[in-house]
Amino acid sequence: MSDAADGRKEAEFECPHSGWSEGWEHPIVTSPNSRYLASGHVVFDPQEEKGLCLSRDGDRKNVTLASIADSGMGYGTVEGSDTERTVHVQVPFDTGEPEVLGAKTVIPVLQGDDFGIMADHTDAGGTRISVRALR
């Protein structure tokens, strides 16, 4: 992470198995308060200068986050799932342990302080965008 004004490095975290390559196509997502940053399988808390690798390790598959809340709770998908459906997970930053969500769960693609924006597919093949209050 670099200072926008002068380019000076402020913080750094290396994930040894990040899957980073020239074709890296994972956008950077941030929590609403900008405390947490994530891109692909890498999550970083610049305030604490602590990082988390959600990349393949042993039996664990890569987890890619779609959004992350101010609390550090991330929501994403397991890459290369062996099932016919996409496996959605939530990952608390403090433990880094993915928790599988129910089969019909729609994860937020963006989170606010007290709401989530969800995007999913309709039965007719369209896209549904919804805003839901957090529970």
Backbone as a printed PyTorch tensor [residue, N CA C, xyz], in Angstrom:
tensor([[[  0.8560,  -1.1510,   0.0000],
         [  0.0000,   0.0000,   0.0000],
         [  0.9090,   1.2220,   0.0000]],

        [[  0.6050,   2.1700,  -0.8950],
         [  1.4510,   3.3480,  -1.0480],
         [  0.6720,   4.6230,  -0.7700]],

        [[  1.3880,   5.6410,  -0.3130],
         [  0.8140,   6.9610,  -0.0980],
         [  0.4720,   7.5610,  -1.4630]],

        [[ -0.7590,   8.0270,  -1.6250],
         [ -1.1930,   8.5670,  -2.9240],
         [ -0.4520,   9.8480,  -3.2950]],

        [[ -0.0070,  10.6040,  -2.3100],
         [  0.6400,  11.8840,  -2.5850],
         [  2.0690,  11.7230,  -3.1020]],

        [[  2.8460,  10.8290,  -2.4780],
         [  4.2500,  10.7290,  -2.8740],
         [  4.7020,   9.3350,  -3.3030]],

        [[  3.8150,   8.3560,  -3.2640],
         [  4.1570,   7.0080,  -3.7120],
         [  4.9690,   6.2050,  -2.7100]],

        [[  5.2150,   6.7670,  -1.5370],
         [  5.9960,   6.0830,  -0.5040],
         [  5.2160,   4.8710,   0.0220]],

        [[  5.9170,   3.7350,   0.1750],
         [  5.2760,   2.5250,   0.6920],
         [  4.9170,   2.7240,   2.1570]],

        [[  3.6440,   2.4610,   2.4920],
         [  3.1850,   2.6100,   3.8680],
         [  3.0100,   1.2690,   4.5600]],

        [[  2.5840,   0.2710,   3.8240],
         [  2.3500,  -1.0410,   4.4160],
         [  2.4500,  -2.0930,   3.3270]],

        [[  2.7580,  -3.3150,   3.7520],
         [  2.9340,  -4.3900,   2.7760],
         [  2.5600,  -5.7180,   3.4160]],

        [[  2.0150,  -6.6050,   2.6210],
         [  1.7080,  -7.9630,   3.0680],
         [  1.9130,  -8.8940,   1.8990]],

        [[  2.6120,  -9.9910,   2.1260],
         [  2.8360, -10.9710,   1.0740],
         [  2.0890, -12.2460,   1.3860]],

        [[  1.3930, -12.7430,   0.3900],
         [  0.6810, -14.0050,   0.4920],
         [  1.4350, -14.9870,  -0.4020]],

        [[  2.0920, -15.9880,   0.1700],
         [  2.9530, -16.8560,  -0.6330],
         [  2.2300, -17.6560,  -1.7100]],

        [[  0.9470, -17.8790,  -1.5490],
         [  0.2010, -18.6810,  -2.5220],
         [ -0.9730, -17.8980,  -3.0740]],

        [[ -0.7600, -16.6660,  -3.4820],
         [ -1.8690, -15.7840,  -3.8520],
         [ -2.4620, -16.0870,  -5.2180]],

        [[ -1.7370, -16.7870,  -6.0800],
         [ -2.2360, -17.0280,  -7.4310],
         [ -2.0520, -15.8200,  -8.3240]],

        [[ -1.3050, -14.8260,  -7.8510],
         [ -1.0750, -13.5930,  -8.6100],
         [ -0.3330, -13.9240,  -9.8910]],

        [[ -0.7690, -13.3340, -10.9880],
         [ -0.1020, -13.5490, -12.2720],
         [ -0.3720, -12.3430, -13.1530]],

        [[  0.2190, -12.3510, -14.3240],
         [  0.0160, -11.2470, -15.2700],
         [ -1.4640, -11.0700, -15.6070]],

        [[ -2.2320, -12.1390, -15.5920],
         [ -3.6490, -12.0770, -15.9420],
         [ -4.5620, -11.8700, -14.7460]],

        [[ -4.0360, -11.3420, -13.6420],
         [ -4.8270, -11.1450, -12.4170],
         [ -6.0480, -10.2980, -12.7310]],

        [[ -7.2200, -10.8330, -12.4340],
         [ -8.4550, -10.1380, -12.7920],
         [ -9.3790,  -9.9140, -11.6110]],

        [[ -8.8490,  -9.9130, -10.4160],
         [ -9.6810,  -9.7020,  -9.2400],
         [ -9.6870,  -8.2220,  -8.8640]],

        [[-10.8560,  -7.6190,  -8.8150],
         [-10.9130,  -6.2020,  -8.4260],
         [-10.5760,  -6.0550,  -6.9430]],

        [[-10.1880,  -4.8670,  -6.5630],
         [ -9.9590,  -4.5710,  -5.1560],
         [-11.2940,  -4.1610,  -4.5520]],

        [[-11.6540,  -4.8040,  -3.4510],
         [-12.8620,  -4.4270,  -2.7210],
         [-12.4310,  -3.8910,  -1.3650]],

        [[-13.1840,  -2.9360,  -0.8490],
         [-12.8750,  -2.3560,   0.4530],
         [-14.1160,  -2.3660,   1.3270]],

        [[-13.8910,  -2.3460,   2.6250],
         [-15.0060,  -2.1730,   3.5440],
         [-15.4580,  -0.7140,   3.4280]],

        [[-16.7150,  -0.3990,   3.8120],
         [-17.2030,   0.9790,   3.6930],
         [-16.3120,   2.0130,   4.3860]],

        [[-15.6840,   1.6320,   5.5100],
         [-14.8190,   2.5720,   6.2230],
         [-13.3670,   2.5120,   5.7370]],

        [[-13.1100,   1.7080,   4.6980],
         [-11.7860,   1.5430,   4.0780],
         [-10.7440,   0.8950,   4.9880]],

        [[-11.1690,   0.2840,   6.0670],
         [-10.1980,  -0.3770,   6.9520],
         [ -9.6600,  -1.6500,   6.3210]],

        [[-10.5260,  -2.4190,   5.6520],
         [-10.1110,  -3.6900,   5.0750],
         [-10.0820,  -3.5820,   3.5590]],

        [[ -9.0700,  -4.2040,   2.9640],
         [ -8.9290,  -4.2610,   1.5100],
         [ -8.8000,  -5.7260,   1.1270]],

        [[ -9.3860,  -6.0960,   0.0060],
         [ -9.2450,  -7.4690,  -0.4660],
         [ -9.1380,  -7.4690,  -1.9860]],

        [[ -8.3680,  -8.4100,  -2.4860],
         [ -8.2740,  -8.6450,  -3.9220],
         [ -8.0140, -10.1270,  -4.1100]],

        [[ -8.9840, -10.7800,  -4.7180],
         [ -8.8350, -12.2230,  -4.9040],
         [ -8.7680, -12.9400,  -3.5790]],

        [[ -7.6570, -13.6450,  -3.3340],
         [ -7.5020, -14.4660,  -2.1300],
         [ -6.7350, -13.7500,  -1.0210]],

        [[ -6.4720, -12.4550,  -1.2080],
         [ -5.6680, -11.7040,  -0.2540],
         [ -6.5220, -10.6380,   0.4240]],

        [[ -6.4690, -10.5890,   1.7690],
         [ -7.1870,  -9.5820,   2.5440],
         [ -6.1590,  -8.8740,   3.4200]],

        [[ -6.3100,  -7.5570,   3.5700],
         [ -5.3200,  -6.7870,   4.3080],
         [ -6.0030,  -5.7410,   5.1790]],

        [[ -5.5100,  -5.5930,   6.4020],
         [ -5.9510,  -4.5470,   7.3220],
         [ -4.7730,  -3.5940,   7.4980]],

        [[ -4.7550,  -2.4750,   6.7540],
         [ -3.6230,  -1.5510,   6.8450],
         [ -3.4450,  -0.9250,   8.2180]],

        [[ -4.5460,  -0.7760,   8.9530],
         [ -4.4780,  -0.1690,  10.2890],
         [ -3.6350,  -1.0250,  11.2270]],

        [[ -3.8410,  -2.3350,  11.1690],
         [ -3.0950,  -3.2680,  12.0210],
         [ -1.8680,  -3.8370,  11.3020]],

        [[ -1.7330,  -3.5360,  10.0050],
         [ -0.6760,  -4.0920,   9.1580],
         [ -0.6680,  -5.6180,   9.2510]],

        [[ -1.8750,  -6.1830,   9.1250],
         [ -2.0610,  -7.6300,   9.2160],
         [ -2.7630,  -8.0990,   7.9530]],

        [[ -2.3190,  -9.2170,   7.4210],
         [ -2.9300,  -9.7650,   6.2240],
         [ -3.4450, -11.1680,   6.4340]],

        [[ -4.2090, -11.6220,   5.4650],
         [ -4.8210, -12.9390,   5.5170],
         [ -4.7870, -13.5400,   4.1210]],

        [[ -4.3070, -14.7670,   4.0160],
         [ -4.2920, -15.4780,   2.7310],
         [ -5.4470, -16.4680,   2.7030]],

        [[ -6.2720, -16.3510,   1.6920],
         [ -7.3970, -17.2800,   1.5310],
         [ -7.1540, -18.1630,   0.3090]],

        [[ -5.8830, -18.4050,   0.0130],
         [ -5.5370, -19.1950,  -1.1560],
         [ -5.4460, -20.6720,  -0.8030]],

        [[ -5.4120, -21.4690,  -1.8380],
         [ -5.3370, -22.9280,  -1.7040],
         [ -4.1870, -23.2890,  -0.7660]],

        [[ -4.5090, -24.1500,   0.1790],
         [ -3.4980, -24.5910,   1.1380],
         [ -3.9280, -25.9610,   1.6500]],

        [[ -3.2310, -27.0020,   1.2690],
         [ -3.6180, -28.3440,   1.6710],
         [ -4.9500, -28.7150,   1.0430]],

        [[ -5.9360, -29.0160,   1.8810],
         [ -7.2660, -29.3960,   1.3960],
         [ -8.1510, -28.1950,   1.0970]],

        [[ -7.7490, -27.0120,   1.5350],
         [ -8.5780, -25.8240,   1.3270],
         [ -8.4220, -25.3060,  -0.0950]],

        [[ -9.5440, -24.9060,  -0.6810],
         [ -9.5450, -24.3200,  -2.0240],
         [ -9.4620, -22.8070,  -1.9040]],

        [[ -9.1490, -22.1390,  -3.0150],
         [ -9.1030, -20.6810,  -3.0310],
         [-10.4730, -20.1010,  -2.6990]],

        [[-10.4750, -19.0630,  -1.9020],
         [-11.6800, -18.2940,  -1.6080],
         [-11.4480, -16.8920,  -2.1460]],

        [[-12.3910, -16.4040,  -2.9460],
         [-12.3090, -15.0540,  -3.4950],
         [-13.4330, -14.2250,  -2.8970]],

        [[-13.0670, -13.0960,  -2.2780],
         [-14.0700, -12.2510,  -1.6370],
         [-14.7110, -11.2900,  -2.6310]],

        [[-16.0310, -11.1360,  -2.4990],
         [-16.7950, -10.1910,  -3.3160],
         [-17.0200,  -8.8970,  -2.5580]],

        [[-17.0910,  -8.9780,  -1.2210],
         [-17.3050,  -7.7860,  -0.4040],
         [-16.7810,  -8.0520,   0.9970]],

        [[-16.5720,  -6.9640,   1.7320],
         [-16.1000,  -7.0670,   3.1120],
         [-16.7250,  -5.9260,   3.9180]],

        [[-17.1950,  -6.2540,   5.1110],
         [-17.8870,  -5.2800,   5.9730],
         [-16.9030,  -4.5540,   6.8920]],

        [[-17.3600,  -3.4680,   7.5040],
         [-16.5440,  -2.7320,   8.4670],
         [-16.0880,  -3.6220,   9.6180]],

        [[-16.8640,  -4.6400,   9.9320],
         [-16.5290,  -5.5710,  11.0190],
         [-15.4010,  -6.5220,  10.6430]],

        [[-15.0600,  -6.5760,   9.3460],
         [-14.0440,  -7.5150,   8.8760],
         [-14.6390,  -8.8110,   8.3530]],

        [[-15.9750,  -8.9210,   8.3380],
         [-16.6190, -10.1190,   7.8020],
         [-16.6300, -10.0180,   6.2820]],

        [[-15.9970, -10.9780,   5.6350],
         [-15.9660, -11.0080,   4.1830],
         [-16.9380, -12.0370,   3.6450]],

        [[-17.4390, -11.7840,   2.4270],
         [-18.3510, -12.7100,   1.7560],
         [-17.7880, -13.0060,   0.3830]],

        [[-17.7650, -14.2800,   0.0350],
         [-17.1970, -14.6390,  -1.2580],
         [-17.5770, -16.0370,  -1.6940]],

        [[-16.7870, -16.5560,  -2.6280],
         [-17.0620, -17.8700,  -3.2010],
         [-15.8080, -18.7380,  -3.1550]],

        [[-16.0460, -20.0400,  -3.1330],
         [-14.9660, -21.0190,  -3.2040],
         [-14.7150, -21.2960,  -4.6750]],

        [[-13.4850, -21.1340,  -5.1170],
         [-13.1520, -21.3790,  -6.5170],
         [-13.0190, -22.8740,  -6.7680]],

        [[-13.4520, -23.2840,  -7.9600],
         [-13.3030, -24.6800,  -8.3670],
         [-14.0990, -25.6400,  -7.5160]],

        [[-15.2820, -25.2410,  -7.0940],
         [-16.1280, -26.1220,  -6.2930],
         [-16.4490, -27.3780,  -7.0790]],

        [[-16.4280, -28.5210,  -6.3990],
         [-16.7030, -29.7980,  -7.0520],
         [-18.1970, -30.0880,  -7.1670]],

        [[-19.0160, -29.1630,  -6.7730],
         [-20.4610, -29.3740,  -6.8060],
         [-21.0550, -28.6450,  -8.0060]],

        [[-22.3300, -28.8620,  -8.2420],
         [-23.0070, -28.2130,  -9.3660],
         [-23.3690, -26.7610,  -9.0600]],

        [[-23.2530, -26.3580,  -7.8210],
         [-23.6040, -24.9850,  -7.4630],
         [-22.3650, -24.2570,  -6.9570]],

        [[-22.4420, -22.9460,  -6.9890],
         [-21.3820, -22.1260,  -6.4250],
         [-21.4730, -22.2050,  -4.9110]],

        [[-20.3540, -22.4080,  -4.2620],
         [-20.3320, -22.4740,  -2.8060],
         [-19.9840, -21.0810,  -2.2770]],

        [[-20.9280, -20.4920,  -1.5240],
         [-20.7190, -19.1760,  -0.9200],
         [-20.2350, -19.3510,   0.5160]],

        [[-19.3490, -18.4450,   0.9320],
         [-18.8150, -18.5070,   2.2860],
         [-18.7890, -17.1160,   2.9120]],

        [[-18.7290, -17.1020,   4.2320],
         [-18.4070, -15.8770,   4.9520],
         [-17.1040, -16.1640,   5.6850]],

        [[-16.2490, -15.1400,   5.7670],
         [-14.9310, -15.3220,   6.3720],
         [-14.6740, -14.1810,   7.3520]],

        [[-14.6790, -14.4690,   8.6570],
         [-14.3320, -13.4280,   9.6200],
         [-12.8220, -13.1510,   9.5340]],

        [[-12.4360, -11.8890,   9.4400],
         [-11.0250, -11.5430,   9.3100],
         [-10.2200, -12.0240,  10.5090]],

        [[-10.8270, -11.9820,  11.7000],
         [-10.0600, -12.3430,  12.9030],
         [ -9.6720, -13.8110,  12.9540]],

        [[-10.4540, -14.7090,  12.3430],
         [-10.0940, -16.1300,  12.3530],
         [ -9.5720, -16.6080,  11.0030]],

        [[-10.0720, -16.0140,   9.9220],
         [ -9.6650, -16.4390,   8.5860],
         [-10.2300, -17.7800,   8.1710]],

        [[-11.1750, -18.3060,   8.9350],
         [-11.7540, -19.6180,   8.6430],
         [-13.0620, -19.4610,   7.8730]],

        [[-13.1050, -19.8860,   6.5990],
         [-14.3270, -19.7820,   5.8110],
         [-15.4540, -20.6310,   6.4110]],

        [[-16.6540, -20.0670,   6.4440],
         [-17.8430, -20.7770,   6.9160],
         [-18.8020, -20.8710,   5.7420]],

        [[-19.1580, -22.0930,   5.3520],
         [-20.0430, -22.3030,   4.2090],
         [-21.4450, -21.8060,   4.5480]],

        [[-22.0400, -21.0690,   3.6000],
         [-23.4000, -20.5440,   3.7640],
         [-24.3890, -21.4750,   3.0690]],

        [[-25.6590, -21.3170,   3.3660],
         [-26.6970, -22.1650,   2.7950],
         [-26.7520, -22.0980,   1.2780]],

        [[-27.3060, -23.1320,   0.6780],
         [-27.3410, -23.2690,  -0.7820],
         [-28.0550, -22.1180,  -1.4780]],

        [[-29.0480, -21.5340,  -0.8670],
         [-29.8230, -20.4640,  -1.5040],
         [-29.3570, -19.0650,  -1.0860]],

        [[-28.2610, -18.9890,  -0.3410],
         [-27.7710, -17.7070,   0.1460],
         [-27.2310, -16.8590,  -1.0020]],

        [[-27.6340, -15.5980,  -1.0170],
         [-27.0910, -14.6220,  -1.9660],
         [-26.1590, -13.7250,  -1.1560]],

        [[-24.9060, -13.6440,  -1.5720],
         [-23.9440, -12.8460,  -0.8220],
         [-23.9420, -11.4050,  -1.3230]],

        [[-23.6150, -10.4580,  -0.4440],
         [-23.5700,  -9.0580,  -0.8810],
         [-22.3770,  -8.8020,  -1.8010]],

        [[-22.6100,  -8.0090,  -2.8230],
         [-21.5140,  -7.5900,  -3.7050],
         [-20.9690,  -6.2480,  -3.2550]],

        [[-21.7240,  -5.5720,  -2.3830],
         [-21.2990,  -4.3050,  -1.8030],
         [-22.0040,  -4.1650,  -0.4680]],

        [[-21.2930,  -3.6190,   0.5290],
         [-21.8960,  -3.4620,   1.8470],
         [-21.7840,  -2.0230,   2.3210]],

        [[-22.8440,  -1.5780,   2.9760],
         [-22.8430,  -0.2930,   3.6480],
         [-22.8200,  -0.5380,   5.1350]],

        [[-23.0140,   0.5040,   5.9140],
         [-22.9930,   0.3470,   7.3690],
         [-24.0800,  -0.5980,   7.8650]],

        [[-25.2700,  -0.5280,   7.2730],
         [-26.3760,  -1.3470,   7.7610],
         [-27.1750,  -2.0010,   6.6370]],

        [[-26.5580,  -2.1490,   5.4740],
         [-27.2540,  -2.7810,   4.3550],
         [-26.2470,  -3.5080,   3.4630]],

        [[-26.7870,  -4.3910,   2.6500],
         [-25.9890,  -5.0850,   1.6470],
         [-26.6850,  -4.9760,   0.3070]],

        [[-25.9160,  -4.8800,  -0.7510],
         [-26.4730,  -4.8840,  -2.1040],
         [-26.1760,  -6.2530,  -2.6960]],

        [[-27.2490,  -6.9300,  -3.1040],
         [-27.1350,  -8.2720,  -3.6450],
         [-27.4470,  -8.2600,  -5.1340]],

        [[-26.8060,  -9.1410,  -5.8650],
         [-27.1010,  -9.3330,  -7.2930],
         [-27.2120, -10.8240,  -7.5240]],

        [[-28.3230, -11.2410,  -8.1160],
         [-28.4750, -12.6570,  -8.4550],
         [-29.2880, -12.7830,  -9.7350]],

        [[-29.4370, -14.0120, -10.2030],
         [-30.1220, -14.2720, -11.4640],
         [-31.5830, -14.6470, -11.2210]],

        [[-32.4380, -14.2060, -12.1210],
         [-33.8510, -14.5720, -12.0430],
         [-34.0640, -15.8710, -12.7990]],

        [[-35.2140, -16.5060, -12.5800],
         [-35.5400, -17.7450, -13.2940],
         [-35.6290, -17.5290, -14.7940]],

        [[-35.9420, -16.2910, -15.2100],
         [-36.0790, -15.9850, -16.6370],
         [-34.7350, -15.6350, -17.2850]],

        [[-33.6280, -15.7240, -16.5060],
         [-32.3180, -15.4450, -17.0720],
         [-31.8630, -14.0110, -16.9350]],

        [[-32.6390, -13.1990, -16.2320],
         [-32.2450, -11.8030, -16.0180],
         [-31.4130, -11.6430, -14.7640]],

        [[-31.1470, -10.4120, -14.4040],
         [-30.3910, -10.1010, -13.1950],
         [-31.2710,  -9.3110, -12.2470]],

        [[-31.2320,  -9.6810, -10.9810],
         [-31.9990,  -8.9970,  -9.9420],
         [-31.0120,  -8.2950,  -9.0150]],

        [[-31.2020,  -7.0040,  -8.7930],
         [-30.4050,  -6.2380,  -7.8330],
         [-31.3260,  -5.8860,  -6.6790]],

        [[-30.8710,  -6.1300,  -5.4580],
         [-31.6980,  -5.8080,  -4.3000],
         [-30.8350,  -5.2180,  -3.1980]],

        [[-31.4610,  -4.3730,  -2.3930],
         [-30.8100,  -3.7840,  -1.2270],
         [-31.5020,  -4.3750,  -0.0110]],

        [[-30.7240,  -4.9420,   0.8840],
         [-31.2970,  -5.5860,   2.0500],
         [-30.6400,  -5.0910,   3.3230]],

        [[-31.4440,  -4.8880,   4.3490],
         [-30.9310,  -4.4880,   5.6560],
         [-30.1400,  -5.6480,   6.2520]],

        [[-29.0330,  -5.3380,   6.9200],
         [-28.2550,  -6.3850,   7.5830],
         [-28.9870,  -6.8490,   8.8310]],

        [[-28.8640,  -8.1170,   9.1210],
         [-29.5080,  -8.6830,  10.3220],
         [-28.5600,  -8.6770,  11.4830]]])
